[in-house]
Amino acid sequence: MNRGYFIPWRKAVGRGALLLSIVMCLWYAQVTAAVEVAPRISDRDIIESLSELKEGQKALRAEMAVRFTAIEQRFDERFKAVDQRFEAVDQRFESMEKRFDERFEAVDRRFESIDRRFESIERMLGWILNLLSVLIIGIIGLVGFIIWDRKTVLSPLEKRLTTLETQEEKLQHDLEPQHEEGSRLARLVQALRERAKTDQELATALRSHSLL
């Protein structure tokens, strides 16, 4: 530590002690003189001193009241400022809550619109499925009717075809069209023609039927 810094302080303290001792000596001399003289104090002086004390107390009380009022006003102003800050913070939170609520409401409205779209799509799909089912049922019924009608219509035709085929087979068996010398009918006509060379009546009959 710097010792030179404490030197003026020591001098000042020494001077103060010296002055204090001188003042104490003078005051002691005055007190002894006052005790020795001891002048008489009147009631008026006492009343005036008391009134001065009361006025001093009143002034002190008024000053203290003013100071306390000022302090209260300062505290009130500070508390008002704090309240205003809290109100501002509350307003900010309320505005944020409103914004979040509006955003969530917008999101809810979007989801509701999406749900309505899906519902409309489901309804359209339901109508389409119903129409497809009706068309499929109609096609199946038409195919069944065609099969049934075909069976009912073609069954007699098939019977006729089978009879014709049997008759054709019989004719082929009887006429033998694929024979080397020709069919039986051709051979029969040829035999009759040969017979007509010797039989005049047969020749006349064949000529009448344009077979000779």
Residue pairs with C-beta under 8 A, 6 or more apart in sequence:
172 178
174 184
175 183
175 184
175 185
176 183
176 184
177 183
179 187
181 187
182 190
189 211
192 202
192 206
192 211
193 206
193 211
193 212
195 202
196 202
196 203
196 206
196 212
197 203
203 212
206 212
